Amino acid sequence: LFYFDNAATTFPKPEEVYSFMDAFYRQCGVNVGRGQYDLAAKASSLVSETRQLLLDLFYCPQKRVVFTSSATEALNVILQGLPWQDGMNVYITPFEHNAVLRVLHYLKSVYQLNVIELYVDKEIMDYDLEEIKYQFQDKRPDIVIMSHASNVCGLVAPIKEICAFSKCYDAINVIDMAQTAGLVDTDLNLVQADFVVLAGHKTLYGPLGIAGLILNQDVNLKPLMFGGTGIDSANPDLPKTVPERYEVGSLNIQAVAGLNAALKWIAKIGIEEIFAKERENTSKLFELLTSFKNIKTVGIKSVENHIGIISCIFDGYSSDNIGQVLNEHGVAVRTGLHCAPNAHRFLGTFPGGTVRFSMGYLNTEDDLERLSLKLSFIIENS
Ligand SMILES: Cc1ncc(COP(=O)(O)O)c(C=O)c1O
């Protein structure tokens, strides 16, 4: 199998992730924060260490990590918890995932919200910061939600600059780093983000079932879920402390163990090295795809401001058709709308969608060479 669907989930995981998950779950698969015995304390230490490793990754030891089961849940915790009021201006990128769009759609049924897309210049395929400043002057931002990188075309948003602009209006900034955490080196001291969303199973190379958000200690979100926290159990109210207030129910300790191993793996290799290798592979992939005259890449002019996700369309074929043919040749890609319909409206590929190739650190030169042969064969014989 030649796996080019790393934007859905990175696969395979580093060997350390599988082996540590298995060993930890066998030896210490107990409930965290619920018991006084040694094993429970060991499981709790693993969770604390994993929170710390995440904060280290973003150079922000003073912040807090709340674990959730998915990035979708983290986005729901944030977006459903914000202090919404009628008339608020909500800025989003043209590339938001349904994990944002559908929550906003629901919120719009409750509140009168003006949802506005941040300006991206299609000619150069990049965010236009001057235009975004004008957008904010015209309609002051209350909430800004940004996919750090599009899961359709890989375009990276200049979050540092846009967060700085929106903070002039005291806006609340939410950054969805599902496709960039652990890949794009980000110092959260330099980005005025109030909430950052992570997906453990994507660029963090951990397993499915663990994700989270990073937030300031003094944050006040209306809790989305209520339940046991292992502390202050006689109190009918949730604890006021973070993460307990937003982290109810039993934690998936096996998935936390996997994320722990993955974060140590990232630290061992180095985020710059991971990014550099992915960039090199992405350049090769871009060159390869653009070398075929009946393949048209979309939403990318150069790999410069992109992560390793490239979408394309094949002349005369639907994306699903190509997905099936590639599958017959042992190539795994994702086709369709990739849960981000607005991105395709923006890119002109709605409703058919695109064929998406997404690279990971574990893709090899050989994968790309094989892909080249397979694509040549498919195109010559179609
Ligand atoms: C940008 C972005 N945000 C959020 C999500 C949702 O992640 P999950 O399905 O793991 O909850 C994804 C998943 O593809 C994504 O690409």
PDBQT file of the ligand as one rigid body, heavy atoms in Angstrom, charges set to zero:
ROOT
HETATM    1  C1  LIG A 401      -8.607  21.148   9.913  1.00  0.00    +0.000 C 
HETATM    2  C2  LIG A 401      -9.360  20.067  10.623  1.00  0.00    +0.000 A 
HETATM    3  N1  LIG A 401     -10.063  20.369  11.728  1.00  0.00    +0.000 NA
HETATM    4  C3  LIG A 401     -10.732  19.436  12.418  1.00  0.00    +0.000 A 
HETATM    5  C4  LIG A 401     -10.742  18.123  12.011  1.00  0.00    +0.000 A 
HETATM    6  C5  LIG A 401     -11.528  17.110  12.794  1.00  0.00    +0.000 C 
HETATM    7  O1  LIG A 401     -10.682  16.140  13.304  1.00  0.00    +0.000 OA
HETATM    8  P1  LIG A 401     -11.303  14.805  13.977  1.00  0.00    +0.000 P 
HETATM    9  O2  LIG A 401     -12.122  14.154  12.884  1.00  0.00    +0.000 OA
HETATM   10  O3  LIG A 401     -10.117  14.015  14.341  1.00  0.00    +0.000 OA
HETATM   11  O4  LIG A 401     -12.144  15.221  15.111  1.00  0.00    +0.000 OA
HETATM   12  C6  LIG A 401     -10.028  17.758  10.866  1.00  0.00    +0.000 A 
HETATM   13  C7  LIG A 401     -10.053  16.364  10.368  1.00  0.00    +0.000 C 
HETATM   14  O5  LIG A 401      -9.746  16.077   9.247  1.00  0.00    +0.000 OA
HETATM   15  C8  LIG A 401      -9.317  18.758  10.164  1.00  0.00    +0.000 A 
HETATM   16  O6  LIG A 401      -8.617  18.468   9.062  1.00  0.00    +0.000 OA
ENDROOT
TORSDOF 0
